[in-house]
């Protein structure tokens, strides 16, 4: 095990010794995020930023407690190996979902009751509720909503002042609104929305993360 891997392992063990939500745990986990970011898988997928965001959510929820998956086990793998495995699965999910959307559109299921009436079931209604947003994302949400100086509101898609960085950052935080739904809501192509988010919103989000020591 390399020196960095050993350091990350010790930070995780230290973090998990403190209560959930405590400042000491948050400081230790922030160090883990900052140090492990350089060892995460990177590629040019248009969904990479979203997959990475989901990975950090997964990290916060499962590094010390098993909330949405298996709890991280330092004896089984390094932190970055564990995170990279999850990140790659999310990228694969985005790819598969894109292929499915191109092939078909989901429709409500119907069935006939004994009385002969036809009832409709919305499959979305059966999805599990989203888990609680971890403190890290809560801080991002507060930063975007506050928008000191108004920069996030000023930077918008040309001709669409309402589609600005503040709106997109908040709408893409878990539980995120899909690009497809945003496209339908604002009458803009998914590629236009995604490209603007990558070029204008992500650098500002990354700058905030760096200023807070998250990356």
VOLOLO-601840 format. One record per atom (N, C-alpha, C, O): z, y, x. Coordinates in steps of 0.1 Angstrom, whole numbers, padded with zeros to 4 digits, always signed. Example, Ala and Ser with C-alpha at 12.3 -4.5 7.8 and 13.67 -1.06 7.14 Angstrom:
+0078-0057+0132 +0078-0045+0123 +0078-0033+0132 +0085-0033+0142 +0071-0022+0128 +0071-0011+0137 +0079+0000+0129 +0080+0011+0134 
This chain:
+0000-0012+0008 +0000+0000+0000 +0000+0012+0009 +0008+0014+0018 -0009+0022+0006 -0010+0034+0014 +0002+0043+0012 +0010+0041+0002 +0003+0053+0020 +0014+0063+0019 +0014+0070+0006 +0024+0072+0000 +0002+0075+0001 +0001+0082-0012 +0005+0073-0023 +0012+0077-0032 +0000+0060-0023 +0003+0051-0034 +0018+0048-0034 +0024+0048-0045 +0025+0047-0023 +0039+0045-0022 +0046+0057-0028 +0057+0056-0035 +0042+0069-0024 +0048+0081-0029 +0047+0082-0044 +0056+0086-0051 +0035+0079-0050 +0033+0079-0064 +0042+0069-0071 +0048+0072-0082 +0043+0057-0065 +0052+0047-0071 +0066+0052-0072 +0073+0050-0082 +0071+0058-0061 +0085+0063-0061 +0087+0074-0071 +0098+0075-0077 +0077+0083-0072 +0078+0094-0082 +0079+0088-0096 +0086+0093-0104 +0071+0078-0099 +0071+0072-0113 +0085+0066-0115 +0091+0068-0126 +0090+0058-0106 +0103+0052-0107 +0114+0063-0109 +0123+0061-0118 +0113+0074-0101 +0122+0085-0103 +0121+0091-0117 +0131+0093-0123 +0109+0094-0121 +0107+0100-0134 +0113+0092-0145 +0119+0097-0154 +0111+0079-0145 +0115+0070-0156 +0130+0068-0156 +0136+0062-0166 +0137+0073-0146 +0152+0072-0146 +0158+0083-0154 +0170+0083-0157 +0150+0093-0157 +0155+0105-0165 +0151+0104-0179 +0141+0098-0182 +0158+0110-0189 +0155+0109-0203 +0141+0115-0207 +0136+0124-0200 +0136+0110-0217 +0123+0115-0222 +0124+0129-0226 +0133+0134-0233 +0114+0137-0221 +0114+0152-0223 +0123+0160-0214 +0123+0172-0216 +0131+0154-0206 +0140+0161-0197 +0132+0169-0186 +0121+0164-0182 +0136+0180-0181 +0129+0188-0171 +0127+0180-0158 +0117+0181-0152 +0137+0171-0154 +0135+0163-0142 +0124+0153-0144 +0116+0151-0134 +0123+0147-0155 +0112+0137-0157 +0099+0145-0157 +0089+0140-0151 +0098+0156-0164 +0086+0164-0164 +0081+0168-0150 +0069+0168-0147 +0090+0173-0142 +0087+0177-0129 +0081+0165-0120 +0071+0167-0113 +0087+0154-0122 +0083+0142-0114 +0069+0138-0119 +0060+0135-0111 +0067+0137-0132 +0054+0133-0138 +0043+0143-0134 +0031+0140-0132 +0047+0156-0134 +0037+0166-0130 +0032+0164-0116 +0020+0166-0112 +0041+0160-0107 +0038+0157-0093 +0028+0145-0093 +0019+0144-0085 +0031+0135-0101 +0023+0123-0101 +0008+0127-0106 -0001+0122-0100 +0007+0135-0116 -0006+0139-0121 -0013+0147-0110 -0025+0144-0108 -0006+0156-0104 -0013+0164-0093 -0018+0156-0081 -0029+0158-0076 -0009+0147-0077 -0013+0139-0065 -0023+0128-0068 -0031+0124-0060 -0022+0122-0080 -0031+0111-0083 -0045+0115-0088 -0055+0107-0088 -0047+0128-0091 -0060+0133-0096 -0071+0131-0086 -0082+0128-0090 -0068+0132-0073 -0078+0131-0063 -0083+0117-0061 -0094+0115-0055 -0076+0107-0067 -0080+0093-0065 -0086+0087-0078 -0089+0075-0078 -0088+0096-0088 -0094+0091-0100 -0109+0089-0100 -0115+0097-0093 -0114+0080-0107 -0128+0078-0108 -0135+0090-0114 -0130+0097-0123 -0147+0093-0108 -0154+0105-0113 -0169+0101-0115 -0175+0093-0107 -0175+0106-0125 -0189+0104-0127 -0195+0116-0135 -0187+0125-0139 -0208+0116-0138 -0215+0127-0144 -0216+0125-0159 -0224+0132-0166 -0209+0116-0165 -0210+0113-0179 -0207+0126-0187 -0197+0133-0184 -0214+0129-0198 -0211+0141-0206 -0197+0139-0213 -0192+0149-0218 -0192+0127-0214 -0179+0124-0220 -0168+0123-0210 -0157+0120-0214 -0171+0126-0198 -0160+0124-0187 -0148+0132-0190 -0137+0127-0189 -0150+0145-0193 -0138+0154-0195 -0129+0148-0207 -0117+0149-0206 -0136+0144-0218 -0128+0138-0229 -0121+0125-0225 -0109+0123-0229 -0128+0117-0217 -0122+0104-0213 -0110+0107-0204 -0100+0100-0205 -0111+0117-0195 -0100+0120-0186 -0089+0126-0194 -0077+0123-0191 -0091+0134-0204 -0081+0140-0212 -0073+0128-0219 -0061+0129-0220 -0080+0119-0224 -0074+0107-0231 -0066+0099-0221 -0055+0094-0224 -0070+0098-0209 -0063+0091-0198 -0050+0097-0195 -0040+0090-0194 -0049+0110-0195 -0036+0117-0192 -0027+0116-0204 -0015+0115-0202 -0032+0116-0216 -0024+0113-0228 -0018+0099-0227 -0006+0098-0229 -0026+0090-0223 -0022+0076-0222 -0011+0075-0211 -0001+0068-0213 -0013+0082-0200 -0004+0082-0189 +0010+0087-0194 +0020+0080-0192 +0010+0098-0201 +0023+0104-0205 +0030+0095-0215 +0042+0095-0216 +0022+0088-0223 +0029+0080-0234 +0033+0066-0229 +0041+0059-0236 +0028+0061-0218 +0030+0047-0214 +0035+0045-0200 +0038+0034-0196 +0037+0056-0192 +0041+0054-0179 +0056+0050-0178 +0060+0042-0169 +0064+0054-0188 +0078+0050-0188 +0082+0042-0200 +0091+0033-0199 +0076+0045-0211 +0078+0037-0224 +0064+0032-0229 +0054+0039-0227 +0064+0021-0235 +0052+0015-0241 +0050+0020-0255 +0055+0014-0265 +0043+0032-0256 +0042+0038-0269 +0028+0034-0276 +0028+0031-0287 +0018+0034-0268 +0004+0031-0273 -0002+0020-0266 -0014+0016-0269 +0004+0014-0256 -0002+0003-0248 +0009-0003-0240 +0021-0001-0242 +0005-0011-0230 +0015-0017-0221 +0021-0007-0212 +0014+0002-0206 +0034-0007-0210 +0041+0002-0201 +0036-0001-0186 +0034-0012-0182 +0035+0010-0179 +0030+0008-0165 +0040+0000-0157 +0053+0003-0158 +0035-0009-0149 +0044-0018-0141 +0040-0015-0126 +0030-0020-0121 +0049-0008-0119 +0046-0005-0104 +0044-0017-0096 +0038-0016-0085 +0050-0028-0100 +0049-0041-0092 +0035-0047-0093 +0032-0056-0085 +0027-0043-0104 +0015-0050-0106 +0003-0042-0101 -0008-0048-0098 +0004-0029-0100 -0008-0021-0096 -0003-0007-0092 +0008-0003-0095 -0012-0001-0084 -0009+0013-0081 -0012+0022-0093 -0018+0018-0102 -0007+0034-0092 -0009+0044-0103 -0023+0046-0106 -0028+0046-0117 -0031+0049-0095 -0045+0053-0097 -0053+0041-0101 -0063+0042-0109 -0050+0029-0097 -0057+0017-0102 -0055+0015-0117 -0064+0012-0124 -0042+0017-0121 -0039+0016-0136 -0047+0026-0144 -0052+0023-0154 -0047+0039-0139 -0053+0050-0146 -0068+0048-0146 -0075+0051-0156 -0074+0044-0135 -0088+0042-0134 -0093+0031-0143 -0104+0033-0149 -0086+0021-0145 -0090+0010-0154 -0090+0015-0168 -0100+0012-0176 -0081+0024-0172 -0081+0029-0185 -0092+0040-0187 -0099+0040-0197 -0094+0048-0177 -0104+0058-0177 -0118+0052-0179 -0126+0057-0187 -0121+0041-0172 -0134+0035-0173 -0136+0028-0186 -0147+0028-0192 -0125+0023-0192 -0126+0017-0206 -0129+0028-0216 -0137+0026-0225 -0123+0040-0214 -0126+0051-0224 -0141+0055-0222 -0147+0058-0232 -0146+0056-0210 -0160+0060-0208 -0169+0050-0214 -0179+0053-0220 -0165+0037-0213 -0173+0027-0219 -0173+0028-0235 -0183+0026-0241 -0161+0031-0240 -0160+0033-0254 -0169+0044-0259 -0176+0043-0270 -0169+0056-0252 -0178+0067-0256 -0192+0063-0255 -0200+0067-0264 -0196+0055-0245 -0210+0050-0244 -0214+0042-0256 -0224+0043-0263 -0205+0032-0260 -0207+0023-0271 -0208+0031-0284 -0216+0028-0292 -0199+0040-0285 -0198+0048-0298 -0211+0056-0299 -0216+0058-0310 -0216+0062-0288 -0228+0070-0289 -0240+0061-0293 -0248+0065-0301 -0240+0049-0288 -0251+0039-0292 -0250+0036-0306 -0260+0034-0313 -0238+0033-0311 -0236+0030-0325 -0240+0041-0335 -0247+0039-0345 -0237+0054-0331 -0240+0065-0339 -0255+0067-0340 -0260+0071-0350 -0262+0064-0329 -0277+0065-0329 -0283+0054-0338 -0294+0056-0343 -0276+0043-0339 -0282+0031-0346 -0279+0032-0361 -0287+0028-0370 -0267+0037-0365 -0263+0036-0379 -0252+0046-0381 -0246+0051-0372 -0250+0049-0394 -0239+0059-0398 -0229+0051-0406 -0233+0043-0415 -0216+0053-0404 -0206+0046-0412 -0206+0051-0426 -0207+0063-0429 -0205+0041-0435 -0205+0044-0450 -0193+0038-0456 -0188+0027-0451 -0187+0044-0467 -0176+0038-0473 -0179+0024-0479 -0191+0022-0483 -0170+0015-0479 -0172+0002-0485 -0168+0002-0500 -0160+0010-0504 -0175-0006-0508 -0173-0006-0522 -0170-0021-0526 -0175-0030-0519 -0163-0022-0536 -0161-0036-0542 -0158-0035-0557 -0155-0024-0562 -0160-0046-0564 -0159-0046-0578 -0146-0052-0583 -0142-0063-0578 -0139-0045-0591 -0126-0050-0596 -0128-0060-0607 -0139-0062-0612 -0117-0066-0611 -0118-0076-0622 -0123-0070-0635 -0129-0077-0643 -0120-0058-0637 -0124-0051-0649 -0139-0047-0649 -0144-0042-0659 -0145-0049-0637 -0159-0045-0636 -0162-0032-0630 -0173-0028-0628 -0151-0024-0628 -0153-0011-0622 -0156-0012-0607 -0151-0021-0601 -0164-0003-0602 -0167-0003-0588 -0158+0008-0581 -0158+0020-0585 -0150+0004-0571 -0142+0013-0564 -0146+0014-0550 -0153+0005-0544 -0143+0025-0544 -0148+0029-0530 -0136+0030-0521 -0125+0035-0525 -0137+0024-0509 -0126+0025-0499 -0132+0032-0487 -0142+0029-0481 -0125+0043-0484 -0128+0051-0472 -0122+0044-0459 -0109+0044-0459 -0130+0039-0450 -0124+0032-0438 -0115+0041-0430 -0107+0037-0423 -0118+0054-0430 -0110+0064-0422 -0096+0064-0427 -0087+0066-0419 -0094+0062-0440 -0080+0062-0445 -0071+0051-0440 -0059+0053-0440 -0077+0041-0434 -0069+0030-0429 -0066+0031-0414 -0060+0022-0408 -0071+0041-0408 -0069+0043-0393 -0054+0047-0391 -0048+0054-0399 -0049+0042-0380 -0035+0045-0377 -0033+0060-0374 -0042+0066-0369 -0021+0065-0377 -0018+0079-0374 -0018+0081-0359 -0015+0073-0351 -0022+0093-0356 -0022+0097-0341 -0008+0098-0336 +0001+0102-0343 -0005+0093-0324 +0008+0094-0318 +0012+0108-0315 +0004+0118-0315 +0025+0111-0313 +0030+0124-0310 +0023+0130-0298 +0021+0122-0288 +0020+0143-0298 +0014+0149-0287 +0025+0151-0276 +0035+0156-0278 +0022+0146-0264 +0032+0147-0253 +0034+0162-0249 +0025+0170-0252 +0045+0165-0242 +0048+0179-0238 +0037+0186-0231 +0034+0198-0233 +0030+0178-0222 +0019+0184-0214 +0009+0190-0223 +0004+0202-0220 +0004+0183-0233 -0006+0188-0242 -0001+0199-0251 -0008+0208-0255 +0012+0198-0254 +0018+0209-0262 +0018+0222-0255 +0016+0232-0261 +0020+0222-0241 +0019+0234-0233 +0005+0239-0233 +0003+0251-0233 -0005+0230-0232 -0019+0234-0232 -0022+0241-0245 -0029+0252-0246 -0017+0235-0256 -0020+0241-0269 -0014+0255-0271 -0020+0264-0276 -0001+0257-0266 +0005+0270-0266 -0002+0280-0258 -0004+0291-0263 -0007+0276-0246 -0014+0285-0238 -0027+0290-0245 -0030+0301-0244 -0035+0280-0251 -0047+0284-0257 -0045+0293-0269 -0053+0302-0272 -0035+0289-0277 -0032+0297-0289 -0028+0311-0286 -0032+0321-0292 -0019+0313-0275 -0014+0326-0271 -0026+0334-0265 -0027+0346-0269 -0034+0328-0256 -0045+0334-0251 -0042+0349-0246 -0048+0358-0250 -0033+0349-0237 -0030+0362-0231 -0042+0369-0225 -0049+0363-0216 -0045+0381-0229 -0056+0388-0224 -0069+0386-0232 -0079+0394-0231 -0069+0376-0241 -0080+0374-0250 -0092+0368-0244 -0103+0368-0250 -0091+0363-0232 -0103+0357-0225 -0109+0346-0233 -0122+0345-0234 -0101+0337-0237 -0106+0325-0244 -0114+0328-0257 -0123+0322-0261 -0109+0339-0264 -0116+0343-0276 -0129+0351-0273 -0139+0350-0280 -0129+0358-0261 -0141+0366-0258 -0153+0357-0254 -0164+0360-0257 -0150+0346-0247 -0161+0337-0242 -0166+0328-0253 -0158+0319-0257 -0178+0331-0258 -0183+0323-0269 -0198+0319-0267 -0204+0325-0259 -0202+0310-0276 -0216+0307-0276 -0224+0318-0281 -0221+0324-0291 -0235+0321-0274 -0243+0333-0278 -0248+0332-0292 -0254+0322-0297 -0245+0343-0300 -0249+0344-0314 -0239+0337-0323 -0241+0337-0335 -0228+0331-0317 -0218+0324-0326 -0204+0328-0320 -0198+0320-0313 -0200+0340-0324 -0187+0345-0319 -0175+0337-0323 -0165+0336-0316 -0176+0330-0334 -0165+0322-0338 -0163+0309-0330 -0152+0303-0330 -0174+0305-0323 -0173+0292-0315 -0170+0297-0301 -0179+0298-0293 -0158+0299-0298 -0154+0304-0285 -0145+0293-0278 -0143+0282-0283 -0141+0296-0266 -0133+0287-0258 -0120+0284-0264 -0115+0272-0264 -0114+0293-0270 -0101+0291-0277 -0102+0280-0288 -0094+0270-0288 -0112+0282-0296 -0114+0273-0307 -0117+0258-0302 -0112+0249-0307 -0127+0258-0293 -0131+0244-0288 -0120+0237-0280 -0118+0225-0282 -0112+0244-0272 -0101+0238-0265 -0091+0232-0275 -0087+0221-0273 -0087+0240-0285 -0078+0236-0294 -0083+0224-0303 -0076+0215-0306 -0096+0225-0307 -0101+0214-0315 -0104+0201-0307 -0105+0191-0314 -0105+0202-0294 -0107+0190-0286 -0094+0184-0281 -0095+0173-0275 -0083+0190-0283 -0070+0184-0280 -0067+0173-0290 -0071+0174-0302 -0060+0162-0286 -0057+0151-0295 -0049+0156-0307 -0040+0164-0305 -0052+0152-0319 -0063+0143-0323 -0076+0151-0323 -0077+0159-0333 -0085+0149-0314 -0096+0158-0313 -0106+0156-0324 -0108+0146-0330 -0113+0168-0327 -0124+0168-0336 -0137+0163-0329 -0139+0168-0318 -0144+0154-0334 -0156+0149-0327 -0167+0160-0325 -0167+0169-0333 -0175+0158-0315 -0186+0167-0313 -0195+0167-0325 -0201+0177-0329 -0197+0155-0331 -0205+0154-0343 -0200+0162-0354 -0208+0169-0361 -0187+0162-0357 -0181+0170-0368 -0182+0185-0365 -0185+0193-0374 -0180+0189-0352 -0181+0203-0349 -0196+0207-0350 -0198+0219-0354 -0205+0199-0347 -0219+0202-0348 -0223+0205-0363 -0230+0214-0366 -0218+0196-0372 -0220+0198-0386 -0213+0211-0391 -0219+0218-0400 -0202+0213-0386 -0194+0225-0391 -0200+0238-0388 -0200+0248-0396 -0205+0239-0375 -0211+0252-0370 -0226+0253-0370 -0231+0263-0366 -0232+0242-0373 -0247+0242-0373 -0253+0243-0359 -0263+0249-0357 -0246+0237-0349 -0251+0237-0335 -0253+0223-0330 -0246+0214-0335 -0262+0221-0321 -0264+0208-0315 -0252+0203-0307 -0245+0212-0301 -0250+0190-0307 -0239+0185-0299 -0240+0188-0285 -0231+0192-0278 -0253+0188-0280 -0255+0191-0266 -0252+0206-0263 -0247+0209-0252 -0254+0215-0272 -0251+0229-0270 -0236+0231-0269 -0231+0238-0260 -0229+0224-0278 -0214+0225-0279 -0208+0219-0266 -0199+0225-0260 -0213+0207-0263 -0207+0200-0251 -0210+0207-0238 -0201+0208-0229 -0222+0212-0237 -0226+0219-0225 -0218+0232-0223 -0213+0235-0212 -0216+0240-0234 -0208+0252-0233 -0193+0249-0229 -0187+0256-0221 -0188+0238-0235 -0174+0234-0232 -0173+0230-0217 -0163+0234-0211 -0183+0223-0212 -0182+0219-0198 -0183+0231-0189 -0176+0232-0179 -0192+0241-0192 -0195+0252-0183 -0185+0263-0184 -0181+0269-0174 -0180+0266-0196 -0171+0277-0198 -0157+0274-0201 -0148+0281-0196 -0154+0264-0209 -0141+0261-0213 -0133+0252-0203 -0121+0255-0200 -0140+0242-0198 -0133+0233-0188 -0128+0240-0176 -0117+0238-0171 -0136+0249-0170 -0131+0256-0158 -0118+0264-0161 -0109+0265-0152 -0118+0270-0172 -0106+0278-0176 -0094+0269-0179 -0082+0272-0176 -0097+0258-0185 -0086+0248-0188 -0081+0242-0174 -0069+0240-0173 -0090+0240-0165 -0087+0234-0152 -0078+0245-0144 -0069+0241-0137 -0082+0258-0145 -0075+0268-0138 -0060+0269-0143 -0051+0271-0136 -0059+0267-0157 -0045+0267-0162 -0037+0255-0157 -0025+0257-0153 -0044+0244-0157 -0037+0232-0152 -0033+0233-0137 -0022+0229-0133 -0041+0240-0129 -0038+0242-0115 -0026+0252-0114 -0017+0250-0105 -0026+0262-0122 -0015+0272-0121 -0002+0267-0125 +0009+0271-0121 -0002+0256-0134 +0010+0250-0138 +0014+0238-0130 +0025+0232-0132 +0005+0234-0120 +0008+0223-0111 +0005+0210-0117 +0010+0199-0112 -0003+0209-0127 -0007+0196-0133 -0018+0190-0125 -0019+0177-0125 -0027+0198-0119 -0038+0192-0111 -0039+0199-0098 -0048+0196-0090 
